[in-house]
Amino acid sequence: MNKGYSRATRVADLLKEEISEMLCKEVKDPHIGFITITDVEVSKDLKHAQIFYTILGDEQQAEESADALSRVSSFIKKQLGKRLRMRYIPEIAFKYDHSLAYGTKIDHILNSLKETQS
C-alpha cells in the first residue's frame, strides 16, 4: 500500500465523489445553483471534513447557495451514513473556495497588461 495516500485522503476523495453526485442528482433545493466541489479536507481522526466549493454566479447567488448548503448538510450526512461503510461519518462544513475567483481576477489583470503593451 502506498503510504503517501493516507486514510484521510482516501476518505476525502470518496466524500468528494459522493457529495458531488448527491448535489447533482438528489438535492432539490433551487437555491444551491450550479455548484462544483473543488476539494475536501478531512482531519486525521476522520471526525471533521471541510467541503470546498465554487459557484457559477454572482455574490447574491453565492450567498443563497451557502445558506442552502447549510440547510441540506444534515441530509447529506445522513445519506453518507447510508452509502459509506464507515463507523463514523465526519461532521461536514461547506466553505466557499475563493481560488477560482482569484485566478480569474489575476487572469483579467494579466490580459489587460498584455493589451496595453500591444
Phi and psi restraints in degrees (range 20) as a CNS / XPLOR table:
assign (resid 1 and name C) (resid 2 and name N)
       (resid 2 and name CA) (resid 2 and name C) 1.0 -76.2 20.0 2
assign (resid 2 and name N) (resid 2 and name CA)
       (resid 2 and name C) (resid 3 and name N) 1.0 117.2 20.0 2
assign (resid 2 and name C) (resid 3 and name N)
       (resid 3 and name CA) (resid 3 and name C) 1.0 -71.4 20.0 2
assign (resid 3 and name N) (resid 3 and name CA)
       (resid 3 and name C) (resid 4 and name N) 1.0 -19.5 20.0 2
assign (resid 3 and name C) (resid 4 and name N)
       (resid 4 and name CA) (resid 4 and name C) 1.0 -73.2 20.0 2
assign (resid 4 and name N) (resid 4 and name CA)
       (resid 4 and name C) (resid 5 and name N) 1.0 -14.2 20.0 2
assign (resid 4 and name C) (resid 5 and name N)
       (resid 5 and name CA) (resid 5 and name C) 1.0 -108.7 20.0 2
assign (resid 5 and name N) (resid 5 and name CA)
       (resid 5 and name C) (resid 6 and name N) 1.0 85.6 20.0 2
assign (resid 5 and name C) (resid 6 and name N)
       (resid 6 and name CA) (resid 6 and name C) 1.0 -72.4 20.0 2
assign (resid 6 and name N) (resid 6 and name CA)
       (resid 6 and name C) (resid 7 and name N) 1.0 167.6 20.0 2
assign (resid 6 and name C) (resid 7 and name N)
       (resid 7 and name CA) (resid 7 and name C) 1.0 -60.3 20.0 2
assign (resid 7 and name N) (resid 7 and name CA)
       (resid 7 and name C) (resid 8 and name N) 1.0 -41.2 20.0 2
assign (resid 7 and name C) (resid 8 and name N)
       (resid 8 and name CA) (resid 8 and name C) 1.0 -61.0 20.0 2
assign (resid 8 and name N) (resid 8 and name CA)
       (resid 8 and name C) (resid 9 and name N) 1.0 -38.1 20.0 2
assign (resid 8 and name C) (resid 9 and name N)
       (resid 9 and name CA) (resid 9 and name C) 1.0 -68.2 20.0 2
assign (resid 9 and name N) (resid 9 and name CA)
       (resid 9 and name C) (resid 10 and name N) 1.0 -41.8 20.0 2
assign (resid 9 and name C) (resid 10 and name N)
       (resid 10 and name CA) (resid 10 and name C) 1.0 -63.4 20.0 2
assign (resid 10 and name N) (resid 10 and name CA)
       (resid 10 and name C) (resid 11 and name N) 1.0 -42.6 20.0 2
assign (resid 10 and name C) (resid 11 and name N)
       (resid 11 and name CA) (resid 11 and name C) 1.0 -64.8 20.0 2
assign (resid 11 and name N) (resid 11 and name CA)
       (resid 11 and name C) (resid 12 and name N) 1.0 -41.0 20.0 2
assign (resid 11 and name C) (resid 12 and name N)
       (resid 12 and name CA) (resid 12 and name C) 1.0 -60.2 20.0 2
assign (resid 12 and name N) (resid 12 and name CA)
       (resid 12 and name C) (resid 13 and name N) 1.0 -44.4 20.0 2
assign (resid 12 and name C) (resid 13 and name N)
       (resid 13 and name CA) (resid 13 and name C) 1.0 -62.6 20.0 2
assign (resid 13 and name N) (resid 13 and name CA)
       (resid 13 and name C) (resid 14 and name N) 1.0 -41.9 20.0 2
assign (resid 13 and name C) (resid 14 and name N)
       (resid 14 and name CA) (resid 14 and name C) 1.0 -65.5 20.0 2
assign (resid 14 and name N) (resid 14 and name CA)
       (resid 14 and name C) (resid 15 and name N) 1.0 -43.5 20.0 2
assign (resid 14 and name C) (resid 15 and name N)
       (resid 15 and name CA) (resid 15 and name C) 1.0 -62.4 20.0 2
assign (resid 15 and name N) (resid 15 and name CA)
       (resid 15 and name C) (resid 16 and name N) 1.0 -42.0 20.0 2
assign (resid 15 and name C) (resid 16 and name N)
       (resid 16 and name CA) (resid 16 and name C) 1.0 -59.0 20.0 2
assign (resid 16 and name N) (resid 16 and name CA)
       (resid 16 and name C) (resid 17 and name N) 1.0 -46.2 20.0 2
assign (resid 16 and name C) (resid 17 and name N)
       (resid 17 and name CA) (resid 17 and name C) 1.0 -63.9 20.0 2
assign (resid 17 and name N) (resid 17 and name CA)
       (resid 17 and name C) (resid 18 and name N) 1.0 -48.8 20.0 2
assign (resid 17 and name C) (resid 18 and name N)
       (resid 18 and name CA) (resid 18 and name C) 1.0 -67.2 20.0 2
assign (resid 18 and name N) (resid 18 and name CA)
       (resid 18 and name C) (resid 19 and name N) 1.0 -44.4 20.0 2
assign (resid 18 and name C) (resid 19 and name N)
       (resid 19 and name CA) (resid 19 and name C) 1.0 -67.4 20.0 2
assign (resid 19 and name N) (resid 19 and name CA)
       (resid 19 and name C) (resid 20 and name N) 1.0 -39.1 20.0 2
assign (resid 19 and name C) (resid 20 and name N)
       (resid 20 and name CA) (resid 20 and name C) 1.0 -59.3 20.0 2
assign (resid 20 and name N) (resid 20 and name CA)
       (resid 20 and name C) (resid 21 and name N) 1.0 -45.0 20.0 2
assign (resid 20 and name C) (resid 21 and name N)
       (resid 21 and name CA) (resid 21 and name C) 1.0 -64.4 20.0 2
assign (resid 21 and name N) (resid 21 and name CA)
       (resid 21 and name C) (resid 22 and name N) 1.0 -43.1 20.0 2
assign (resid 21 and name C) (resid 22 and name N)
       (resid 22 and name CA) (resid 22 and name C) 1.0 -61.5 20.0 2
assign (resid 22 and name N) (resid 22 and name CA)
       (resid 22 and name C) (resid 23 and name N) 1.0 -45.1 20.0 2
assign (resid 22 and name C) (resid 23 and name N)
       (resid 23 and name CA) (resid 23 and name C) 1.0 -64.7 20.0 2
assign (resid 23 and name N) (resid 23 and name CA)
       (resid 23 and name C) (resid 24 and name N) 1.0 -33.1 20.0 2
assign (resid 23 and name C) (resid 24 and name N)
       (resid 24 and name CA) (resid 24 and name C) 1.0 -77.3 20.0 2
assign (resid 24 and name N) (resid 24 and name CA)
       (resid 24 and name C) (resid 25 and name N) 1.0 -40.6 20.0 2
assign (resid 24 and name C) (resid 25 and name N)
       (resid 25 and name CA) (resid 25 and name C) 1.0 -110.8 20.0 2
assign (resid 25 and name N) (resid 25 and name CA)
       (resid 25 and name C) (resid 26 and name N) 1.0 -27.2 20.0 2
assign (resid 25 and name C) (resid 26 and name N)
       (resid 26 and name CA) (resid 26 and name C) 1.0 -114.1 20.0 2
assign (resid 26 and name N) (resid 26 and name CA)
       (resid 26 and name C) (resid 27 and name N) 1.0 -33.3 20.0 2
assign (resid 26 and name C) (resid 27 and name N)
       (resid 27 and name CA) (resid 27 and name C) 1.0 -79.1 20.0 2
assign (resid 27 and name N) (resid 27 and name CA)
       (resid 27 and name C) (resid 28 and name N) 1.0 122.9 20.0 2
assign (resid 27 and name C) (resid 28 and name N)
       (resid 28 and name CA) (resid 28 and name C) 1.0 -104.9 20.0 2
assign (resid 28 and name N) (resid 28 and name CA)
       (resid 28 and name C) (resid 29 and name N) 1.0 16.3 20.0 2
assign (resid 28 and name C) (resid 29 and name N)
       (resid 29 and name CA) (resid 29 and name C) 1.0 -75.9 20.0 2
assign (resid 29 and name N) (resid 29 and name CA)
       (resid 29 and name C) (resid 30 and name N) 1.0 118.3 20.0 2
assign (resid 29 and name C) (resid 30 and name N)
       (resid 30 and name CA) (resid 30 and name C) 1.0 -69.0 20.0 2
assign (resid 30 and name N) (resid 30 and name CA)
       (resid 30 and name C) (resid 31 and name N) 1.0 -15.7 20.0 2
assign (resid 30 and name C) (resid 31 and name N)
       (resid 31 and name CA) (resid 31 and name C) 1.0 -80.3 20.0 2
assign (resid 31 and name N) (resid 31 and name CA)
       (resid 31 and name C) (resid 32 and name N) 1.0 -11.0 20.0 2
assign (resid 31 and name C) (resid 32 and name N)
       (resid 32 and name CA) (resid 32 and name C) 1.0 -69.5 20.0 2
assign (resid 32 and name N) (resid 32 and name CA)
       (resid 32 and name C) (resid 33 and name N) 1.0 -37.8 20.0 2
assign (resid 32 and name C) (resid 33 and name N)
       (resid 33 and name CA) (resid 33 and name C) 1.0 73.8 20.0 2
assign (resid 33 and name N) (resid 33 and name CA)
       (resid 33 and name C) (resid 34 and name N) 1.0 -162.9 20.0 2
assign (resid 33 and name C) (resid 34 and name N)
       (resid 34 and name CA) (resid 34 and name C) 1.0 -88.1 20.0 2
assign (resid 34 and name N) (resid 34 and name CA)
       (resid 34 and name C) (resid 35 and name N) 1.0 102.1 20.0 2
assign (resid 34 and name C) (resid 35 and name N)
       (resid 35 and name CA) (resid 35 and name C) 1.0 -115.0 20.0 2
assign (resid 35 and name N) (resid 35 and name CA)
       (resid 35 and name C) (resid 36 and name N) 1.0 146.4 20.0 2
assign (resid 35 and name C) (resid 36 and name N)
       (resid 36 and name CA) (resid 36 and name C) 1.0 -128.6 20.0 2
assign (resid 36 and name N) (resid 36 and name CA)
       (resid 36 and name C) (resid 37 and name N) 1.0 127.6 20.0 2
assign (resid 36 and name C) (resid 37 and name N)
       (resid 37 and name CA) (resid 37 and name C) 1.0 -80.8 20.0 2
assign (resid 37 and name N) (resid 37 and name CA)
       (resid 37 and name C) (resid 38 and name N) 1.0 118.2 20.0 2
assign (resid 37 and name C) (resid 38 and name N)
       (resid 38 and name CA) (resid 38 and name C) 1.0 -95.4 20.0 2
assign (resid 38 and name N) (resid 38 and name CA)
       (resid 38 and name C) (resid 39 and name N) 1.0 -30.9 20.0 2
assign (resid 38 and name C) (resid 39 and name N)
       (resid 39 and name CA) (resid 39 and name C) 1.0 -163.5 20.0 2
assign (resid 39 and name N) (resid 39 and name CA)
       (resid 39 and name C) (resid 40 and name N) 1.0 157.5 20.0 2
assign (resid 39 and name C) (resid 40 and name N)
       (resid 40 and name CA) (resid 40 and name C) 1.0 -135.3 20.0 2
assign (resid 40 and name N) (resid 40 and name CA)
       (resid 40 and name C) (resid 41 and name N) 1.0 130.3 20.0 2
assign (resid 40 and name C) (resid 41 and name N)
       (resid 41 and name CA) (resid 41 and name C) 1.0 -116.7 20.0 2
assign (resid 41 and name N) (resid 41 and name CA)
       (resid 41 and name C) (resid 42 and name N) 1.0 125.7 20.0 2
assign (resid 41 and name C) (resid 42 and name N)
       (resid 42 and name CA) (resid 42 and name C) 1.0 -114.7 20.0 2
assign (resid 42 and name N) (resid 42 and name CA)
       (resid 42 and name C) (resid 43 and name N) 1.0 136.3 20.0 2
assign (resid 42 and name C) (resid 43 and name N)
       (resid 43 and name CA) (resid 43 and name C) 1.0 -66.2 20.0 2
assign (resid 43 and name N) (resid 43 and name CA)
       (resid 43 and name C) (resid 44 and name N) 1.0 158.1 20.0 2
assign (resid 43 and name C) (resid 44 and name N)
       (resid 44 and name CA) (resid 44 and name C) 1.0 -61.6 20.0 2
assign (resid 44 and name N) (resid 44 and name CA)
       (resid 44 and name C) (resid 45 and name N) 1.0 -30.4 20.0 2
assign (resid 44 and name C) (resid 45 and name N)
       (resid 45 and name CA) (resid 45 and name C) 1.0 -84.3 20.0 2
assign (resid 45 and name N) (resid 45 and name CA)
       (resid 45 and name C) (resid 46 and name N) 1.0 1.1 20.0 2
assign (resid 45 and name C) (resid 46 and name N)
       (resid 46 and name CA) (resid 46 and name C) 1.0 65.1 20.0 2
assign (resid 46 and name N) (resid 46 and name CA)
       (resid 46 and name C) (resid 47 and name N) 1.0 20.4 20.0 2
assign (resid 46 and name C) (resid 47 and name N)
       (resid 47 and name CA) (resid 47 and name C) 1.0 -95.6 20.0 2
assign (resid 47 and name N) (resid 47 and name CA)
       (resid 47 and name C) (resid 48 and name N) 1.0 -17.8 20.0 2
assign (resid 47 and name C) (resid 48 and name N)
       (resid 48 and name CA) (resid 48 and name C) 1.0 -135.5 20.0 2
assign (resid 48 and name N) (resid 48 and name CA)
       (resid 48 and name C) (resid 49 and name N) 1.0 141.9 20.0 2
assign (resid 48 and name C) (resid 49 and name N)
       (resid 49 and name CA) (resid 49 and name C) 1.0 -135.8 20.0 2
assign (resid 49 and name N) (resid 49 and name CA)
       (resid 49 and name C) (resid 50 and name N) 1.0 131.8 20.0 2
assign (resid 49 and name C) (resid 50 and name N)
       (resid 50 and name CA) (resid 50 and name C) 1.0 -103.5 20.0 2
assign (resid 50 and name N) (resid 50 and name CA)
       (resid 50 and name C) (resid 51 and name N) 1.0 123.6 20.0 2
assign (resid 50 and name C) (resid 51 and name N)
       (resid 51 and name CA) (resid 51 and name C) 1.0 -104.5 20.0 2
assign (resid 51 and name N) (resid 51 and name CA)
       (resid 51 and name C) (resid 52 and name N) 1.0 113.5 20.0 2
assign (resid 51 and name C) (resid 52 and name N)
       (resid 52 and name CA) (resid 52 and name C) 1.0 -94.9 20.0 2
assign (resid 52 and name N) (resid 52 and name CA)
       (resid 52 and name C) (resid 53 and name N) 1.0 137.4 20.0 2
assign (resid 52 and name C) (resid 53 and name N)
       (resid 53 and name CA) (resid 53 and name C) 1.0 -141.6 20.0 2
assign (resid 53 and name N) (resid 53 and name CA)
       (resid 53 and name C) (resid 54 and name N) 1.0 159.3 20.0 2
assign (resid 53 and name C) (resid 54 and name N)
       (resid 54 and name CA) (resid 54 and name C) 1.0 -123.5 20.0 2
assign (resid 54 and name N) (resid 54 and name CA)
       (resid 54 and name C) (resid 55 and name N) 1.0 161.2 20.0 2
assign (resid 54 and name C) (resid 55 and name N)
       (resid 55 and name CA) (resid 55 and name C) 1.0 -134.0 20.0 2
assign (resid 55 and name N) (resid 55 and name CA)
       (resid 55 and name C) (resid 56 and name N) 1.0 142.0 20.0 2
assign (resid 55 and name C) (resid 56 and name N)
       (resid 56 and name CA) (resid 56 and name C) 1.0 -89.9 20.0 2
assign (resid 56 and name N) (resid 56 and name CA)
       (resid 56 and name C) (resid 57 and name N) 1.0 112.4 20.0 2
assign (resid 56 and name C) (resid 57 and name N)
       (resid 57 and name CA) (resid 57 and name C) 1.0 152.1 20.0 2
assign (resid 57 and name N) (resid 57 and name CA)
       (resid 57 and name C) (resid 58 and name N) 1.0 -174.3 20.0 2
assign (resid 57 and name C) (resid 58 and name N)
       (resid 58 and name CA) (resid 58 and name C) 1.0 -89.5 20.0 2
assign (resid 58 and name N) (resid 58 and name CA)
       (resid 58 and name C) (resid 59 and name N) 1.0 -173.1 20.0 2
assign (resid 58 and name C) (resid 59 and name N)
       (resid 59 and name CA) (resid 59 and name C) 1.0 -62.2 20.0 2
assign (resid 59 and name N) (resid 59 and name CA)
       (resid 59 and name C) (resid 60 and name N) 1.0 -39.8 20.0 2
assign (resid 59 and name C) (resid 60 and name N)
       (resid 60 and name CA) (resid 60 and name C) 1.0 -64.1 20.0 2
assign (resid 60 and name N) (resid 60 and name CA)
       (resid 60 and name C) (resid 61 and name N) 1.0 -42.6 20.0 2
assign (resid 60 and name C) (resid 61 and name N)
       (resid 61 and name CA) (resid 61 and name C) 1.0 -62.9 20.0 2
assign (resid 61 and name N) (resid 61 and name CA)
       (resid 61 and name C) (resid 62 and name N) 1.0 -38.6 20.0 2
assign (resid 61 and name C) (resid 62 and name N)
       (resid 62 and name CA) (resid 62 and name C) 1.0 -64.0 20.0 2
assign (resid 62 and name N) (resid 62 and name CA)
       (resid 62 and name C) (resid 63 and name N) 1.0 -41.0 20.0 2
assign (resid 62 and name C) (resid 63 and name N)
       (resid 63 and name CA) (resid 63 and name C) 1.0 -66.3 20.0 2
assign (resid 63 and name N) (resid 63 and name CA)
       (resid 63 and name C) (resid 64 and name N) 1.0 -42.8 20.0 2
assign (resid 63 and name C) (resid 64 and name N)
       (resid 64 and name CA) (resid 64 and name C) 1.0 -62.4 20.0 2
assign (resid 64 and name N) (resid 64 and name CA)
       (resid 64 and name C) (resid 65 and name N) 1.0 -40.6 20.0 2
assign (resid 64 and name C) (resid 65 and name N)
       (resid 65 and name CA) (resid 65 and name C) 1.0 -65.5 20.0 2
assign (resid 65 and name N) (resid 65 and name CA)
       (resid 65 and name C) (resid 66 and name N) 1.0 -40.8 20.0 2
assign (resid 65 and name C) (resid 66 and name N)
       (resid 66 and name CA) (resid 66 and name C) 1.0 -61.6 20.0 2
assign (resid 66 and name N) (resid 66 and name CA)
       (resid 66 and name C) (resid 67 and name N) 1.0 -43.8 20.0 2
assign (resid 66 and name C) (resid 67 and name N)
       (resid 67 and name CA) (resid 67 and name C) 1.0 -63.1 20.0 2
assign (resid 67 and name N) (resid 67 and name CA)
       (resid 67 and name C) (resid 68 and name N) 1.0 -43.6 20.0 2
assign (resid 67 and name C) (resid 68 and name N)
       (resid 68 and name CA) (resid 68 and name C) 1.0 -64.4 20.0 2
assign (resid 68 and name N) (resid 68 and name CA)
       (resid 68 and name C) (resid 69 and name N) 1.0 -40.5 20.0 2
assign (resid 68 and name C) (resid 69 and name N)
       (resid 69 and name CA) (resid 69 and name C) 1.0 -64.2 20.0 2
assign (resid 69 and name N) (resid 69 and name CA)
       (resid 69 and name C) (resid 70 and name N) 1.0 -37.8 20.0 2
assign (resid 69 and name C) (resid 70 and name N)
       (resid 70 and name CA) (resid 70 and name C) 1.0 -67.7 20.0 2
assign (resid 70 and name N) (resid 70 and name CA)
       (resid 70 and name C) (resid 71 and name N) 1.0 -32.4 20.0 2
assign (resid 70 and name C) (resid 71 and name N)
       (resid 71 and name CA) (resid 71 and name C) 1.0 -68.7 20.0 2
assign (resid 71 and name N) (resid 71 and name CA)
       (resid 71 and name C) (resid 72 and name N) 1.0 -36.3 20.0 2
assign (resid 71 and name C) (resid 72 and name N)
       (resid 72 and name CA) (resid 72 and name C) 1.0 -95.1 20.0 2
assign (resid 72 and name N) (resid 72 and name CA)
       (resid 72 and name C) (resid 73 and name N) 1.0 0.0 20.0 2
assign (resid 72 and name C) (resid 73 and name N)
       (resid 73 and name CA) (resid 73 and name C) 1.0 -62.4 20.0 2
assign (resid 73 and name N) (resid 73 and name CA)
       (resid 73 and name C) (resid 74 and name N) 1.0 -35.8 20.0 2
assign (resid 73 and name C) (resid 74 and name N)
       (resid 74 and name CA) (resid 74 and name C) 1.0 -68.9 20.0 2
assign (resid 74 and name N) (resid 74 and name CA)
       (resid 74 and name C) (resid 75 and name N) 1.0 -37.6 20.0 2
assign (resid 74 and name C) (resid 75 and name N)
       (resid 75 and name CA) (resid 75 and name C) 1.0 -61.0 20.0 2
assign (resid 75 and name N) (resid 75 and name CA)
       (resid 75 and name C) (resid 76 and name N) 1.0 -44.9 20.0 2
assign (resid 75 and name C) (resid 76 and name N)
       (resid 76 and name CA) (resid 76 and name C) 1.0 -62.6 20.0 2
assign (resid 76 and name N) (resid 76 and name CA)
       (resid 76 and name C) (resid 77 and name N) 1.0 -43.7 20.0 2
assign (resid 76 and name C) (resid 77 and name N)
       (resid 77 and name CA) (resid 77 and name C) 1.0 -63.5 20.0 2
assign (resid 77 and name N) (resid 77 and name CA)
       (resid 77 and name C) (resid 78 and name N) 1.0 -40.5 20.0 2
assign (resid 77 and name C) (resid 78 and name N)
       (resid 78 and name CA) (resid 78 and name C) 1.0 -62.8 20.0 2
assign (resid 78 and name N) (resid 78 and name CA)
       (resid 78 and name C) (resid 79 and name N) 1.0 -42.6 20.0 2
assign (resid 78 and name C) (resid 79 and name N)
       (resid 79 and name CA) (resid 79 and name C) 1.0 -66.0 20.0 2
assign (resid 79 and name N) (resid 79 and name CA)
       (resid 79 and name C) (resid 80 and name N) 1.0 -38.0 20.0 2
assign (resid 79 and name C) (resid 80 and name N)
       (resid 80 and name CA) (resid 80 and name C) 1.0 -61.6 20.0 2
assign (resid 80 and name N) (resid 80 and name CA)
       (resid 80 and name C) (resid 81 and name N) 1.0 -39.1 20.0 2
assign (resid 80 and name C) (resid 81 and name N)
       (resid 81 and name CA) (resid 81 and name C) 1.0 -61.3 20.0 2
assign (resid 81 and name N) (resid 81 and name CA)
       (resid 81 and name C) (resid 82 and name N) 1.0 -34.7 20.0 2
assign (resid 81 and name C) (resid 82 and name N)
       (resid 82 and name CA) (resid 82 and name C) 1.0 -75.9 20.0 2
assign (resid 82 and name N) (resid 82 and name CA)
       (resid 82 and name C) (resid 83 and name N) 1.0 -33.1 20.0 2
assign (resid 82 and name C) (resid 83 and name N)
       (resid 83 and name CA) (resid 83 and name C) 1.0 -89.4 20.0 2
assign (resid 83 and name N) (resid 83 and name CA)
       (resid 83 and name C) (resid 84 and name N) 1.0 -35.5 20.0 2
assign (resid 83 and name C) (resid 84 and name N)
       (resid 84 and name CA) (resid 84 and name C) 1.0 -99.1 20.0 2
assign (resid 84 and name N) (resid 84 and name CA)
       (resid 84 and name C) (resid 85 and name N) 1.0 143.7 20.0 2
assign (resid 84 and name C) (resid 85 and name N)
       (resid 85 and name CA) (resid 85 and name C) 1.0 -92.6 20.0 2
assign (resid 85 and name N) (resid 85 and name CA)
       (resid 85 and name C) (resid 86 and name N) 1.0 74.3 20.0 2
assign (resid 85 and name C) (resid 86 and name N)
       (resid 86 and name CA) (resid 86 and name C) 1.0 -129.8 20.0 2
assign (resid 86 and name N) (resid 86 and name CA)
       (resid 86 and name C) (resid 87 and name N) 1.0 144.3 20.0 2
assign (resid 86 and name C) (resid 87 and name N)
       (resid 87 and name CA) (resid 87 and name C) 1.0 -66.4 20.0 2
assign (resid 87 and name N) (resid 87 and name CA)
       (resid 87 and name C) (resid 88 and name N) 1.0 -36.6 20.0 2
assign (resid 87 and name C) (resid 88 and name N)
       (resid 88 and name CA) (resid 88 and name C) 1.0 -136.9 20.0 2
assign (resid 88 and name N) (resid 88 and name CA)
       (resid 88 and name C) (resid 89 and name N) 1.0 128.0 20.0 2
assign (resid 88 and name C) (resid 89 and name N)
       (resid 89 and name CA) (resid 89 and name C) 1.0 -92.0 20.0 2
assign (resid 89 and name N) (resid 89 and name CA)
       (resid 89 and name C) (resid 90 and name N) 1.0 129.1 20.0 2
assign (resid 89 and name C) (resid 90 and name N)
       (resid 90 and name CA) (resid 90 and name C) 1.0 -63.8 20.0 2
assign (resid 90 and name N) (resid 90 and name CA)
       (resid 90 and name C) (resid 91 and name N) 1.0 152.1 20.0 2
assign (resid 90 and name C) (resid 91 and name N)
       (resid 91 and name CA) (resid 91 and name C) 1.0 -69.0 20.0 2
assign (resid 91 and name N) (resid 91 and name CA)
       (resid 91 and name C) (resid 92 and name N) 1.0 133.1 20.0 2
assign (resid 91 and name C) (resid 92 and name N)
       (resid 92 and name CA) (resid 92 and name C) 1.0 -109.8 20.0 2
assign (resid 92 and name N) (resid 92 and name CA)
       (resid 92 and name C) (resid 93 and name N) 1.0 142.5 20.0 2
assign (resid 92 and name C) (resid 93 and name N)
       (resid 93 and name CA) (resid 93 and name C) 1.0 -134.3 20.0 2
assign (resid 93 and name N) (resid 93 and name CA)
       (resid 93 and name C) (resid 94 and name N) 1.0 128.3 20.0 2
assign (resid 93 and name C) (resid 94 and name N)
       (resid 94 and name CA) (resid 94 and name C) 1.0 -89.8 20.0 2
assign (resid 94 and name N) (resid 94 and name CA)
       (resid 94 and name C) (resid 95 and name N) 1.0 134.5 20.0 2
assign (resid 94 and name C) (resid 95 and name N)
       (resid 95 and name CA) (resid 95 and name C) 1.0 -130.2 20.0 2
assign (resid 95 and name N) (resid 95 and name CA)
       (resid 95 and name C) (resid 96 and name N) 1.0 131.8 20.0 2
assign (resid 95 and name C) (resid 96 and name N)
       (resid 96 and name CA) (resid 96 and name C) 1.0 -69.9 20.0 2
assign (resid 96 and name N) (resid 96 and name CA)
       (resid 96 and name C) (resid 97 and name N) 1.0 132.4 20.0 2
assign (resid 96 and name C) (resid 97 and name N)
       (resid 97 and name CA) (resid 97 and name C) 1.0 -94.2 20.0 2
assign (resid 97 and name N) (resid 97 and name CA)
       (resid 97 and name C) (resid 98 and name N) 1.0 107.5 20.0 2
assign (resid 97 and name C) (resid 98 and name N)
       (resid 98 and name CA) (resid 98 and name C) 1.0 -81.2 20.0 2
assign (resid 98 and name N) (resid 98 and name CA)
       (resid 98 and name C) (resid 99 and name N) 1.0 -6.7 20.0 2
assign (resid 98 and name C) (resid 99 and name N)
       (resid 99 and name CA) (resid 99 and name C) 1.0 -63.6 20.0 2
assign (resid 99 and name N) (resid 99 and name CA)
       (resid 99 and name C) (resid 100 and name N) 1.0 -35.4 20.0 2
assign (resid 99 and name C) (resid 100 and name N)
       (resid 100 and name CA) (resid 100 and name C) 1.0 -67.1 20.0 2
assign (resid 100 and name N) (resid 100 and name CA)
       (resid 100 and name C) (resid 101 and name N) 1.0 -45.4 20.0 2
assign (resid 100 and name C) (resid 101 and name N)
       (resid 101 and name CA) (resid 101 and name C) 1.0 -63.6 20.0 2
assign (resid 101 and name N) (resid 101 and name CA)
       (resid 101 and name C) (resid 102 and name N) 1.0 -39.9 20.0 2
assign (resid 101 and name C) (resid 102 and name N)
       (resid 102 and name CA) (resid 102 and name C) 1.0 -64.5 20.0 2
assign (resid 102 and name N) (resid 102 and name CA)
       (resid 102 and name C) (resid 103 and name N) 1.0 -43.8 20.0 2
assign (resid 102 and name C) (resid 103 and name N)
       (resid 103 and name CA) (resid 103 and name C) 1.0 -62.4 20.0 2
assign (resid 103 and name N) (resid 103 and name CA)
       (resid 103 and name C) (resid 104 and name N) 1.0 -40.4 20.0 2
assign (resid 103 and name C) (resid 104 and name N)
       (resid 104 and name CA) (resid 104 and name C) 1.0 -64.0 20.0 2
assign (resid 104 and name N) (resid 104 and name CA)
       (resid 104 and name C) (resid 105 and name N) 1.0 -42.2 20.0 2
assign (resid 104 and name C) (resid 105 and name N)
       (resid 105 and name CA) (resid 105 and name C) 1.0 -61.5 20.0 2
assign (resid 105 and name N) (resid 105 and name CA)
       (resid 105 and name C) (resid 106 and name N) 1.0 -46.1 20.0 2
assign (resid 105 and name C) (resid 106 and name N)
       (resid 106 and name CA) (resid 106 and name C) 1.0 -61.9 20.0 2
assign (resid 106 and name N) (resid 106 and name CA)
       (resid 106 and name C) (resid 107 and name N) 1.0 -40.4 20.0 2
assign (resid 106 and name C) (resid 107 and name N)
       (resid 107 and name CA) (resid 107 and name C) 1.0 -60.7 20.0 2
assign (resid 107 and name N) (resid 107 and name CA)
       (resid 107 and name C) (resid 108 and name N) 1.0 -44.2 20.0 2
assign (resid 107 and name C) (resid 108 and name N)
       (resid 108 and name CA) (resid 108 and name C) 1.0 -62.8 20.0 2
assign (resid 108 and name N) (resid 108 and name CA)
       (resid 108 and name C) (resid 109 and name N) 1.0 -41.8 20.0 2
assign (resid 108 and name C) (resid 109 and name N)
       (resid 109 and name CA) (resid 109 and name C) 1.0 -62.4 20.0 2
assign (resid 109 and name N) (resid 109 and name CA)
       (resid 109 and name C) (resid 110 and name N) 1.0 -46.1 20.0 2
assign (resid 109 and name C) (resid 110 and name N)
       (resid 110 and name CA) (resid 110 and name C) 1.0 -62.9 20.0 2
assign (resid 110 and name N) (resid 110 and name CA)
       (resid 110 and name C) (resid 111 and name N) 1.0 -40.5 20.0 2
assign (resid 110 and name C) (resid 111 and name N)
       (resid 111 and name CA) (resid 111 and name C) 1.0 -65.3 20.0 2
assign (resid 111 and name N) (resid 111 and name CA)
       (resid 111 and name C) (resid 112 and name N) 1.0 -40.2 20.0 2
assign (resid 111 and name C) (resid 112 and name N)
       (resid 112 and name CA) (resid 112 and name C) 1.0 -66.9 20.0 2
assign (resid 112 and name N) (resid 112 and name CA)
       (resid 112 and name C) (resid 113 and name N) 1.0 -37.2 20.0 2
assign (resid 112 and name C) (resid 113 and name N)
       (resid 113 and name CA) (resid 113 and name C) 1.0 -64.8 20.0 2
assign (resid 113 and name N) (resid 113 and name CA)
       (resid 113 and name C) (resid 114 and name N) 1.0 -39.7 20.0 2
assign (resid 113 and name C) (resid 114 and name N)
       (resid 114 and name CA) (resid 114 and name C) 1.0 -64.9 20.0 2
assign (resid 114 and name N) (resid 114 and name CA)
       (resid 114 and name C) (resid 115 and name N) 1.0 -40.1 20.0 2
assign (resid 114 and name C) (resid 115 and name N)
       (resid 115 and name CA) (resid 115 and name C) 1.0 -68.2 20.0 2
assign (resid 115 and name N) (resid 115 and name CA)
       (resid 115 and name C) (resid 116 and name N) 1.0 -36.9 20.0 2
assign (resid 115 and name C) (resid 116 and name N)
       (resid 116 and name CA) (resid 116 and name C) 1.0 -71.1 20.0 2
assign (resid 116 and name N) (resid 116 and name CA)
       (resid 116 and name C) (resid 117 and name N) 1.0 -26.3 20.0 2
assign (resid 116 and name C) (resid 117 and name N)
       (resid 117 and name CA) (resid 117 and name C) 1.0 -80.2 20.0 2
assign (resid 117 and name N) (resid 117 and name CA)
       (resid 117 and name C) (resid 118 and name N) 1.0 -19.2 20.0 2
